[in-house]
């Protein structure tokens, strides 16, 4: 077995005891380190994905709610990552100290594909619609705010303020009012179809694909309740922020919408909220980046990031409010 550092050795031992695995054939690989630390472990012939959460960033109540919605979706046949229960019936175990804890997920032999072809764009859309459809009527208690203007704009702006110029902050105040007026003008009445559980970060990197073309949606850390249009807007944000449609396929967004509509029809009023929701998502994730910088370092919020962030808003404002 290759050498591993102390936290990895600790994690291998912890997983073995928590899930009742033998300590034979141990191997650990770190897959990512962002909002969570993610590891792939092979322990006693079992393959498991472990996600480590920081209590300062994500509460246990949030993660318990995430586990509950995943269990509900899986029972209804949705293609999402499945949390694993330990030998004592628990899903969460502590890591090193009280500020970190972890959850295991069943391994899915797939990989991230950022730029998708027509078939995969269609599937990405249908998978999101499946999540929305299967979560209708699911009453879940959440220790987290719903997706509204305060959560998606006001709180993130407070976090962003130290990094922005006076002119940029003034611009954002005006843009906020434009967004509110647009939402009021659309006047979308809440129904169980257009409002409910949202994934919260539905972009292509949060879907894994196997060699047969099957996929699984992962990373529900940001799930909450809100308009479905907010969830739908995330993939459009990804395509436009990274210019994927220009460099890969100009039909990516329309293929995604076709897939979504094959499961659940998007109403005309909902579509009118997508571009506004895209702006809200952009600001919300910028605020999350500031939170992340407190854990991983200030390099995440250096000036080049904010230049790109603001340039995107200037460009999109012209398109949305023309």
Steps between C-alpha positions, in 0.01 A plus 500: 500500500638848414592735784223724624505796738364491854149622414469239227616223732254624760224507240569144384481374859186703572320373191593140578351519849196715410385275215631172636748445215811288542829690485636293212583654161498865604544784252400865509492770232399862549263604222437864585536770764252783473176550689563148629799266495421190297687170514467167324579212734551131440465317830471123530387471139235773538515823301349804668499877451555702817410869522641701787309811606619796706253595775590866452371477144230231503296400806410145592133588474559609140670171419232292673241679287712429192513130590123490549424654162745262331334200666158624387617551141668159489183330624318664208762382251697821443861471385681668788793409726398264778614558861627194689386407848746377763471179702327690785244665272674838476594690186736758650827444683746744656842576354787589734318775686152642554524740205520236228279206418451261209243302301561201276335448162473192283755501221377568146750404232469818298690817423433867454451619142490880492408557135214278391373382165137520389396174667665587831360854501153349452566254783629775727173687452280195551687407818434841653132479408492155657637641826241776495212267417591236756546753780155655460305481822801386702483692826849534641613693806803713416726702727584727209337795323289466189626641172368855503647845432655518846675162468602535137595868494503699824704259714757426225545872432590553866774241462621649171505865615862511627625386159303739277538866411247768596397524135444125475289494816288790371450315173387188690244703698342618175513150350325358807204734445480404133491133596225556757290692248543219247392239754198709596411550134508125432288445812539121499256350748648222713379149422634156587618471138702822476622527860663245729826315556789637292838334454659842541808450280382310194790527256668227299785440744244374752399208281705184449478289184590134456615332178144396413373858510317465831544787741462591864444843652728578795583784741170608652673723759317809375154351478216706639150611403439751226363553151595222258606775257792570732626142462441503125707817462824348633593311187435804285730697733772238453468507122516878485755570775751259347393561138436128452240548228743700290780246534305177504135493396257782436206268562603403856235716670217404266592131535494538878155660488369225270615245755338687785172540313494128420431439871338821622379790287653837583227761499548824308497708818774281647723555197469875552670453839792293374729787396428698817564185703830459318610838638395400851692173475809690382493726806416218741795289386734800521397533863565131555846548352572758769396248768721240341798738502486509880576128499721451193671836463466856370621400152137412427394866527783689334416788266503308168206292622295811580583658164361195323203486736401861429566479125253214477235703683551804274459283192198305626319811622493634145345174377247452783371857527528617140 
